[in-house]
Amino acid sequence: GGDRMEKLILHNSASGEDVEMAAGSLFFAIGHNPVTNFLPAEIETHPNGYLKLTQPGRTFTSVPGIFAAGDVSDHVYRQAVVAAGRGAAAAIDAERWLAAGGFGAAQE
């Protein structure tokens, strides 16, 4: 596609089959180790691989429009409940960022 995510290609490693699924966004679960090496080098990380946040208590990274949710930015708790809450915060930050760019109307 163009500048935005449009789909996922899911690969079944058992059958070798690829299936396309329409998708406009993606949450990537990392488990207990921050698997961030697939991200662009422009996104700043700590030496241990966790993403650096540019504002305490927020989900902003060093790249505008890229938000860190939960485990990938939290090297202290690394729990699913933290990830879920930070995922919700990232969604709100993303909505407001999009609205500021003229892509909708965010509510405070």
N, C-alpha and C positions, 0 to 999 in steps of 0.2 A: 504494500500500500504506500501511502504517503507519509505524512508527519505523525500520524496517530496509529495506535494499535487498532487493528480491525478484526484479527482472528488469532486463534491458537491452533497449532498443529500438534495433536496428541499422538504419540507413538506408542503402540502396544508392543513391548519388547518380546512378549511371548509369541505373538502371531506375526509380528513384523508389519502389521497394518497401521497406516496413518489415517487419522480422522481429523477433519477441519471443524472448528467450532467458532462461531461468531463471538467476539469478545471485545469490549472497549476498554477493559482494564484487567489488572492481574494482581492478586495477592500471592506472594511466594513464601511458603513455609520453609524455614531454615533449620528447624530442630534445635539442638543444643550447641551447635557450632555455627558461627556466622558465615554462611556461604555467600560471600559478597563479591567473589572474584569474577562473576559474570557481569558485574556492573561496570559502566564506563569509568575510566581512570579519573575523570573530572570530579567524581563524587569522593569527597575526602573521607578517609577512614582512620580509626585509631590503629596503633601498631598491632593490636590483637584482631583486627579485621572488622570490628563493629563500626557502623557508620557514625560519623560526627554530626551532631545537630548544631545548627548555627544559632538557635535561640533556646535557652533552657525552658523545659516544659512544653516545647512545641515539637513539630515533626519535620521542620524545614532542614534540608540538607544544603550542601554547597552548590547544588544545581537547582535553579528555580524550576518549580514544577515537579520535582522529584521529592517525595515525602517518605520518611522512614517510620515504619510502624512496628512497635513491639520488639520482638526478639532481635531483630537486626540492629537495633540501636541500644538495647538494654543489656549490658554485660553483667549487671548485678542480679536481677531477678530471673530473667529468661523463662518466664512462665506463660502458659497459654492465656491465663486471665489478663496478664499485662499486655500481651500481644493483641487480644481482642479489644481492650480499652484503647490502646494506642492506635489500633486500626481504625476505630471510630474517630479518634482525634485526627488522624491523617486524612480521612474522608472529608471531615469538616474543613481542614486546612486546604485541601485540594479544591473543594467547592468554592471557597472564598477566593483562592488564587485564580480560578477560572473566571469567577464573576468580575474580579478586578481587571481581567484581560478582556472583558466584554463578551464572555461566553455564557452569561446567565445572571440572575440576580441572587446574591447570597443574603441570608438573614443573619443578623447578629444574635 
